[in-house]
Amino acid sequence: MTHPTLEVVSLHCVRGRQIVVEDASFALQPGEHVALTGENGSGKSTLLRAVLGLDRPREGRVYLQGRPQVPGSPAVLRQVAWMPQRLPLGRFPFRVDELLASSGNRAAALESAGRLGVRGLVSRPVAELSGGQLQRVFLARALGSLAAPGRAPLLVVDEPTAALDFAGQAEVADLLVGLDAAALIVTHDEPLARRCDRCLSLALGRLQDAP
């Protein structure tokens, strides 16, 4: 029996006393690319954080390749490739090659950096990169992590094209939809969403299939 790569069942998320996500259920099959869309503040990032175990949901279960995960435990985060919307740089200076090496598969991250046009930046301090360069480097790191030993075949990315121009958005879209691994892609980029196998929309806390 082949299990979904990721399955989310009846997830409820709250912020304070406000229900942000209500009864969200969805699954990603092996190799499936799913876009998650919605207005700013609709709860997309909250849903992702709960799925990854960064926040504890009020209710619901998450399964990774058929295995139930402990609610609020970052076990999923440790097993999948993850690119957050806000890129944490820490307080200490480090170079691009050091960031790529932290993926767990430096060679794969460097190869992805080449495909994304930022391999020539490996000796640069991360703090000196532009927004678009930084986004490409963090995506390369996530793709390296996807190829690291022991990782599930799942990439989760939050707004991977937000800092890119139109040409860059198309380039990243080509890369993401060409992956063999499953991918959950939070995005406002409509062309990217249309190229995914399926699109989910979050509005007023409710998740539904988008047309």
C-alpha positions as CSV (number, residue, x, y, z in Angstrom):
1,M,0.0,0.0,0.0
2,T,1.3,3.4,-1.0
3,H,0.7,6.1,1.6
4,P,0.4,9.8,0.8
5,T,3.7,11.6,1.3
6,L,1.9,14.1,3.6
7,E,-1.6,13.8,5.0
8,V,-3.3,16.4,7.2
9,V,-6.5,15.5,8.9
10,S,-9.0,17.9,10.6
11,L,-6.4,20.5,11.6
12,H,-7.6,23.4,13.7
13,C,-5.3,26.3,14.5
14,V,-6.0,29.3,16.8
15,R,-4.2,32.6,17.5
16,G,-5.3,33.9,20.9
17,R,-9.0,33.3,20.9
18,Q,-9.4,33.5,17.1
19,I,-9.8,30.5,15.0
20,V,-7.3,30.9,12.1
21,V,-7.6,27.5,10.4
22,E,-10.7,25.4,10.8
23,D,-11.0,21.7,10.0
24,A,-8.3,21.6,7.3
25,S,-7.7,18.3,5.6
26,F,-5.6,17.5,2.5
27,A,-3.1,15.0,1.3
28,L,-0.1,15.1,-1.1
29,Q,0.5,12.0,-3.1
30,P,4.1,10.9,-4.0
31,G,5.4,13.3,-6.6
32,E,2.4,15.6,-6.5
33,H,2.9,19.4,-6.6
34,V,0.2,21.3,-4.7
35,A,-0.2,25.1,-4.5
36,L,-1.7,26.7,-1.4
37,T,-3.1,30.2,-2.1
38,G,-5.1,32.8,-0.1
39,E,-5.1,36.4,0.8
40,N,-2.6,37.9,3.2
41,G,-3.6,37.0,6.7
42,S,-5.8,34.1,5.6
43,G,-3.8,31.6,7.7
44,K,-1.5,30.0,5.1
45,S,1.7,30.3,7.1
46,T,-0.1,29.3,10.3
47,L,-1.3,26.2,8.7
48,L,2.2,25.4,7.4
49,R,3.8,25.9,10.9
50,A,1.2,23.6,12.4
51,V,1.9,20.9,9.7
52,L,5.6,21.2,10.3
53,G,5.3,21.0,14.1
54,L,6.5,24.6,14.7
55,D,3.2,25.5,16.3
56,R,0.8,23.2,18.2
57,P,-2.6,23.0,16.6
58,R,-5.7,22.8,18.8
59,E,-6.9,19.7,17.1
60,G,-5.9,17.5,14.2
61,R,-3.3,15.0,13.0
62,V,-0.4,15.0,10.6
63,Y,0.9,11.9,8.9
64,L,4.3,11.7,7.0
65,Q,4.5,8.8,4.7
66,G,1.7,7.1,6.7
67,R,3.4,7.6,10.1
68,P,1.5,9.8,12.6
69,Q,3.4,12.8,14.0
70,V,3.1,14.1,17.5
71,P,1.1,17.4,17.4
72,G,3.4,20.4,18.0
73,S,6.6,18.3,17.6
74,P,9.0,19.5,14.9
75,A,9.5,15.9,13.8
76,V,8.1,16.7,10.3
77,L,10.4,19.7,10.0
78,R,13.4,17.5,10.7
79,Q,12.4,15.1,7.9
80,V,11.4,17.4,5.0
81,A,13.0,20.1,3.0
82,W,11.6,23.5,4.2
83,M,12.0,27.1,2.9
84,P,10.3,29.7,5.1
85,Q,8.9,32.9,3.9
86,R,11.0,35.0,6.3
87,L,14.6,33.9,6.0
88,P,16.3,33.6,9.3
89,L,19.9,34.8,9.1
90,G,21.0,34.6,12.7
91,R,23.2,37.2,14.4
92,F,26.6,36.0,13.1
93,P,28.1,36.5,9.7
94,F,28.5,33.5,7.4
95,R,29.1,32.8,3.8
96,V,26.8,31.4,1.1
97,D,28.8,28.2,0.9
98,E,28.4,27.6,4.6
99,L,24.7,28.1,4.3
100,L,24.5,25.6,1.4
101,A,26.6,23.1,3.3
102,S,24.1,23.2,6.2
103,S,21.5,21.6,3.9
104,G,22.9,18.1,4.7
105,N,23.9,17.6,1.0
106,R,26.4,20.3,0.0
107,A,26.9,18.8,-3.5
108,A,23.2,18.8,-4.3
109,A,22.8,22.4,-2.9
110,L,25.7,23.6,-5.0
111,E,24.2,22.0,-8.1
112,S,20.8,23.7,-7.4
113,A,22.6,27.0,-6.8
114,G,24.1,26.6,-10.3
115,R,20.7,26.0,-11.8
116,L,19.4,29.1,-10.0
117,G,22.3,31.3,-11.1
118,V,23.8,31.9,-7.7
119,R,26.7,29.5,-7.6
120,G,29.1,32.3,-8.3
121,L,28.1,33.9,-4.9
122,V,29.4,31.0,-2.7
123,S,32.2,33.1,-1.2
124,R,30.0,36.1,-0.5
125,P,28.7,36.9,3.0
126,V,25.0,36.1,3.1
127,A,24.3,39.6,4.6
128,E,25.5,41.2,1.4
129,L,23.0,39.5,-0.9
130,S,20.0,41.2,-2.5
131,G,16.5,39.9,-1.7
132,G,16.3,38.0,-4.9
133,Q,19.8,36.5,-4.5
134,L,19.0,35.5,-1.0
135,Q,15.7,33.8,-2.0
136,R,17.5,31.8,-4.7
137,V,20.2,30.7,-2.2
138,F,17.7,29.6,0.4
139,L,15.8,27.7,-2.2
140,A,19.1,26.0,-3.3
141,R,19.6,25.1,0.3
142,A,16.1,23.6,0.6
143,L,16.7,21.5,-2.6
144,G,20.0,20.3,-1.1
145,S,18.1,19.3,2.0
146,L,15.6,17.4,-0.1
147,A,18.5,15.2,-1.3
148,A,20.1,14.8,2.2
149,P,20.1,11.2,3.7
150,G,17.0,10.2,5.7
151,R,14.8,13.0,4.3
152,A,11.2,12.3,3.1
153,P,10.6,13.1,-0.6
154,L,8.7,16.3,0.3
155,L,9.6,20.0,-0.3
156,V,7.6,22.7,1.6
157,V,8.2,26.3,0.5
158,D,6.5,29.5,1.6
159,E,6.4,32.2,-1.2
160,P,9.4,31.0,-3.1
161,T,9.1,33.7,-5.9
162,A,8.1,36.7,-3.9
163,A,11.4,38.6,-4.3
164,L,12.0,37.7,-7.9
165,D,11.3,39.5,-11.2
166,F,9.1,37.9,-13.8
167,A,12.0,36.0,-15.5
168,G,13.1,34.7,-12.1
169,Q,9.6,33.6,-11.1
170,A,9.3,31.6,-14.3
171,E,12.7,30.0,-13.8
172,V,11.9,28.9,-10.2
173,A,8.5,27.7,-11.4
174,D,10.1,25.5,-14.0
175,L,12.4,24.0,-11.3
176,L,9.7,23.4,-8.7
177,V,7.1,21.8,-11.1
178,G,9.9,19.6,-12.5
179,L,10.7,18.0,-9.2
180,D,10.2,14.2,-8.7
181,A,9.4,14.8,-5.0
182,A,6.1,16.0,-3.7
183,A,5.9,19.8,-3.1
184,L,3.6,22.0,-1.0
185,I,4.0,25.5,-2.3
186,V,2.5,28.5,-0.6
187,T,2.3,31.3,-3.2
188,H,0.6,34.4,-4.4
189,D,2.2,33.7,-7.8
190,E,-0.8,32.8,-10.0
191,P,1.2,31.4,-12.9
192,L,3.1,29.1,-10.6
193,A,-0.1,28.0,-8.9
194,R,-1.7,27.2,-12.3
195,R,1.3,25.0,-13.2
196,C,0.9,22.8,-10.1
197,D,-1.0,19.6,-10.2
198,R,-3.6,21.0,-7.8
199,C,-4.4,24.2,-6.0
200,L,-5.9,24.7,-2.6
201,S,-7.3,28.0,-1.3
202,L,-7.6,29.2,2.3
203,A,-10.2,31.8,3.0
204,L,-11.9,32.7,6.3
205,G,-10.1,29.8,8.0
206,R,-11.6,27.2,5.5
207,L,-9.5,25.2,3.1
208,Q,-11.0,24.2,-0.2
209,D,-10.0,23.2,-3.7
210,A,-9.4,26.2,-5.9
211,P,-10.8,26.3,-9.4
